[in-house]
Each structure stands twice: as C-alpha cells, then as structure tokens.
Amino acid sequence: MTDTTDVTDRVRAPRGHGPPEGCEAADILAAARRRVDPELRRAVDSLPGSMRRVALYHFGWERADGTPAAGSAGKAIRPALVLTAVRALGGDPRAAVRAAAAVELTHDFTLLHDDVMDRDTTRRHRPTAWTVFGDADAILAGDALQALAQRLLAEDPHPGAAVAAARLAACVVELCAGQQVDCTLERRAPGEVSLDECLAMAEAKTGALLGCACAIGAVYAGAGAETADALDGFGRQAGLAFQLIDDVIGIWGDPVRTGKPVWADLAARKKSLPVVAALASGTPDGAALAALYGRRAEAGDLERMAHAVEGAGGRDWAQTQAADRMSRALQELARAVPDPERAGGLLALAEYVTRRTH
C-alpha cells in the first residue's frame, strides 16, 4: 500500500502567510460545529418522521434502529468557511449561523444523492443511508435537506439573507449540472474523456459550494459584490485543489483512515482526475491503464491500475495541479482580504482541505 503522507507536500502557502496564532483549522472547525449543530438539529427535527430518521442517521446522530449515536456529522468545512469569512471582513459570525447551517444542509443533500447515484456503500465509516433505508428514502431525505436550507435563509431576518439565498440556489443548479456531467463522463469510454471536461466538472461539483460558502460569508459581513466574488473564487480554487487531493486519496488512501477499501476509485472505474491525466498522457502506462479500464476485472488488476496511473504521471500531475490551484486561491483571498492577519482563518481552512490525507 502506498503511503499518502506526502500527498499535499507541494500545496503550501508562501512563507510568512501562515495563519496567526489561534487560527488553526481544527479549532475553527470545532467552533463552527458547536455553533451550527444546534441549528442543524432544529432544522432536521422539523422534518416528518420518516425523513427525519434518515437525516438523523446520515448526520451520525442516530443509529439505523433510531437509538441515539455519537457519530460524526462531518468536518463542518463549509459552515466554517461562512463564519470565518464573516469574521475576516469584520462582521459578526453569530449573525450568520443560519446561513452557515443552510450551506451545510445543502452539502449533505448532495452527499445523500451522490451516494445513491455512485452506489457508494460507506460514508464516515458507516453504511450509507441508501444501503440502510433504500434509494427512495435517501433521495427524499436529501430533497428535504435542500428545502430546509432555503427555508432557513427565507426566514432569516438578516439583510443579506435574500442575496445569500439567490447565491445558494444558483450554486445548487451548478452542483446538479456538475453531477450530471460526472454521470455522463462515467458512461464514456476511457479515451473519450478530456482533462478540461473533468476539471470543469470538479469545479462545479466541489469548488462551487466552497466558493458559495465564502461568498455568503462576505454577504453577511456587508461586503460588496466584488469582494464576495473574490471570495467565491478563493473557495472555488481551494475546492478544486481539495478535489485533486481527494482523487489521489481515492486511489492510494489508507483504508483505516478513509473508511473505504484500498484502490476504491479504481474498483469503481471512476474517471478521477489522476486517472484521466494518465489516460491522456500518451505514455505506455496510459495505454495499459486504458486497456485495464476497458476489460472485466481480473485478479491483480487494481494494483496494476494504480501502478499505471502513477507511472503515467497521473499522481504527480494531480499534486502539481493542486499546488497551482492553491496558489490561485491565495491570490483571490488577497484580493478580498488584503490584511494577512484577518485572512489567516480562511487560509488555515484552505490549507487544511488541501493537506488532508483521508
């Protein structure tokens, strides 16, 4: 098994621009989780019984039989971005808790649907909701979470709520478009998928919501559209770096840490970014990978695929691209928040998502 501790070694902020003391990502995420969870619980508890049960299970708050659980509701990266962006621009994060919860509900709506469409059987080290409750209940619970997100903003008296709701609605459309493209690409032959298509799809599926979270934070801080757009760009680029790293982990991640089998993305024949980069490399390893992707799996094929992706340069390309996208993110952040000390929390979160190994 390949160690992933070096996956993000190249994704680093320039010297002198690290987060100030007290802005470590773990503290920011924990604080966001504490602030947002009560709002999330109130929203989920308002659902009808059957959908509430699925949502409570998905968030890790109940077991499949309905008894209480102390599972993880996720890392809270997106709500943390909302609250941290508000703070970076001089606003009061307490006034943006509903907005942060709305973004997290939207994220979990996408997870419930993606798990059904991708037929993923594990999330957060537990069986996915569709494997426990069935496709229909998981999809409907996801629909309900998305409606709850819009309701939170519709009922929020904050003057920025309407603009935030419009941004979030546009983001959901982009997320759906990205997922549709993803499904389309998966049906194509290995040699018929381009890197540009995959990068655009990844930005829509992953970068869009991270960017929207940052932009909503700017809106709730009372910033103008130019600043909100710059923070949207920051989140998008950091999100694309995140997806590149996530795709590397999807092949070489440690199952103990990821909760998924080794070479999981290869087993599913996913056209992840390192895979497509390898297929487009014009190398013998790239040709070997295409042949392996196009046939029924045989013993040892997954290991051969992993070696072929690496030999064709797919892993190195993904890591280099992640570093480049992080650099672009930092440029957008500096445009929105010129003071490095104020930007420190957002930088810490960006570094967290691009230095992760699981």
N, C-alpha and C positions, 0 to 999 in steps of 0.2 A: 504494500500500500504506500502511495506517495504522500509524504508529509506536506501539509498545507500551511505551515507556519510562515513560509516565505511568499505567500500568495500576494500580499499587498505591500511588500517591501518597497516597491517603486512608487507607491501612492503616498507621498509625503508633502506636507506644507513647507513653504520656504522657511529657512531658518529665521527665527525672530518673530514668526507669525503664529506661534502655537497658542493654545487657549490660555488665558490668565488663570492664576490660582483660583480654585473654587469652581471652575467651569468644566471640570472633567465630565465626559459624556455619561458615565454611569450615574453620577449624581443628578445630572439634568434629566435623564430618563426616569430615574426613580421618583424625582419630584413631579414630573409630568404624570406618571402613573398614579401617584397619590391624588393629584388634583382632578384627573379626568375620570378615574374609575367610578366614583360616586355618580357622576353624570351619566356615564355609560350604564351603570346598573339601573338607575331610574328609567332610562330610555328602554332598556331591554325588559324590565319588569312591567312596562306598559303594554307589551305585546300580548295577543291572545295565547292561551295555554300551550298549544302545540308548537307554535313558532318560538315562543319564549323558551321552551325546553331545549330546542335545537340550539338557539343562540346562547343560552347559559352553558350548554355543553361545549360549544365552539370556543367560547371565551375562557374555558377551563374552570368555571365556577361551579359546575355540577358534573357528576358522573353520568354515564348513559342511563342509569336507573333513577336519576333525579336526586340522588343524595348529594350533599354539599361536597365540594372538592376544593383543593387549594392549588389548582393548576395555574399555568402561566397564561395570561391574556395577551402575550406578545411583548415586544420590547418598547412599544409606545414611541417609536421614532417619529411618526408623522405628527401626533399631537405635541410632542416635544418641540418639533420644528415650528409649529404655530406659536406656542408660548414663548419660545426663545427668540423668534423674530420680533414679536411684540416688544419684548424687553430690550432687544438690541436697538430698536427705534424709539425708545423712551416711553413706551406705553405701559399699561398695567396688565400683566398676564392674567390676573384674576378676572378681568372683564372678558377674556377670550376663551374661557373654559368650555362654554357651549360649542364654540366654533371648533375648538380642538377635538372635542368629542365627536362632532359631526364628521370631521376628517377621518377619525379612527373608525367610525361606523362604516363609512364609505370603503375604507381599506378592507374591513372584514367582510363586507358584502362581496368584494371582488375575490377574496380568498375562498369563500363558500362556493361561488360559481366556478372559479378556476379549478378547484379540487374535483368538482363533478366532471368538467369538460376534459381535464387532463387525466382523470381516473387515478389521481394520487390517493394513496391509502393511508398516509401518515402525515400529520402536521403537529408540531410542538410535542413530538414524542407520544402522540396518541392517535388512535384511528380517526380518520377524517369524518366529518359529520355525515356525509352521504353514505359512508360504509355502515354507519350505525342506524341512521333514520331513513335512508333511501334517498334517491335523487330528488324526487318531488319536494320533500320536506326541506332538504338542504337548499334547494333553489328558492323556494318560497321564503325561507328564513332570510336568505341573502337579500331578496327583494324588500323584505320588511325593514332590514337594517338600512338600506339605501333610502327608504321613505322616512325612517326616523331621523336620518342625517338632515334631510331637507326640512323636516318639521322643527328640529332644534334651531335651525337658522331662521325659519319663518317666525318662530315665537320669541326670538331673541330681540330685546328692545335696543340693543347696541346700534348706533347709527351706521355702522359698516356692515350690518348683517345682510342687507339686500344685495350689496355688491359681492359679498362673500358667497352668498347662495348662487348668484349667477356664475361666478368663477367655478364653484364646485360642480354645478350642473354641466357646464361646458367640459370640465375635466372628466366627468363620468362618461360623456359621449366619446371623448378621446380614448378613455380606457377601454370602452367597448369596441371601438374601432381597432385599437391595438390588439385586443384579444381575437377579433375576427381575422385579422391578418395573420396572427400567430397560428390559428387553426388552419388557415388556407396554406400557409407555408409548410405545415406538417404533412399535408397531403401531397405535396410536390416531391418529385424525385430529388435525390441529394444534390445533383448537379444543376438544378433549376432554381436554386435559392441564392440570391446575391447578398453580400455583406451590407450594402446600403439599405436594402429592404429590412434586414434583421436589426440594424441599428435604429432605423426609424420606428420599427415595431417595439423595440425595447424602450425607446424614449416614451412612446405612448403608454405602454403597459406599466412601466416602473417610474420613469422620470416625471411624468405628468402630475401624479398625485403628490410626490415630494415637492415639486415646484409649486403646486397649488397650495400646499400647506404653508410654505414660506410666504407666498403672496397674500394669503388670508391673514397671516400674522401682520404683514405690513398694513393691510386694510384696517385691521382692528387697532393698529397703533396710530391711525390717522394719516398715514403716508399717502403720497400721490401715486398715480398710475405708473409713472416712470420707475419709482422705487419698487413698487410691487412687481413690475415686470422684470426688473433686475434680479429680485429675489426669486422669482419664478425661474429665471434662467439658472441661477445658482442651484436651486433644488433639482432642476432637470439634469444638469450636468453631473451633479453628485449622484443622482439616481441612476444615470447611465453607467457611471463608474461602479456603483453598487451592483448593477445587473451583470456587468462584466465579471466582477469578482464572484458573484453568486453562481454564474455559469461555470467558472473554474471549480468552485466548491462542489457543484453538482456532478462533476466528474471525479475529482480527486479528494473530496472531503472525507473526513474521518466519520464513519457511521455512528460512533459513540457520541460524537458532538453534534452531528447533523440530524440524527434520528432517522436517516434514510440509508438504504443499502449502498455499498461502495459501487461506483460507476452507475448510479441510478439513472442519470440522464441518458447515458449510452444504452442502457437496457430498454428505455422507453423510445429510443431512436430520436430523441429530441434534436432539433436543429438549433442548438445553442450557439452563441457567438464564437467560442473557440472551435467548435465543430465546423461551422460554416467557413471560418477563416482557414481551417485546414483543408476543407474541400476545395476552396478557391485558390489554394497555394500553387497549384501546378507542379507539385512535387510527387515523387513516387509514393511517399507516405499518404499524401492526399488521395491519390488514386486507389491505394489499398483501402483507405477508410471508406471511399465511395462504394467499393465492392462489398465490403463488410456490411455497410448500412443497407445495401440493396438485396441482401440474402437473408434467409431464415437463420436465426442464431444457432451456432454450434458451440460446443464446449471450448472455452478459452477465447471466444470472440470478443468479450467485453474487455479483457486485458489487452488483446491485440488492438482494439479500437483506441483505448487510452494511450497506448504507445504511439499509434499512428497520429493521433491528434497532436501529441507533444512533438513527435518527430517532424511533422509538417509545419511546426511553428505556431499552432493554434493557441497554445497556452501562453507563450511569450507575447504573441500579438495581443491577447486579451489583457495581460498585465500592463503592457505598454499603453494600450488604449485607455485603460482605467486611470493611469497616471496622467495622460493627456486631458481626459475629461475632468479630472480633479483640478488640474491647472486652470481650465476654463471656468470651473465653478468658482475658484478663488478670485478670478478676475471679475465675475459678476457680483460676488459678495463685496469686493472692494468698491465697486460702483454704487452699490446700495447702502453700504455701511462703511464709510471711509475710515472710521476710527477702529484700529485693530483691537483695542480693548473691548469695545462694545460688540464687535463681531466675533469675539472669542468663543462664545457659546455655540453659535452656528458652525464655526469652524470645527469645534470639538465633535459635534454631531456628524459633520461630513467626514471627518477622519475616522470616526467610529464605524460608519457604514462601509467605508472603503478599506478598512484594515481588518475586518472580521474574518474569521476562519471557519465559521459554522453558521 
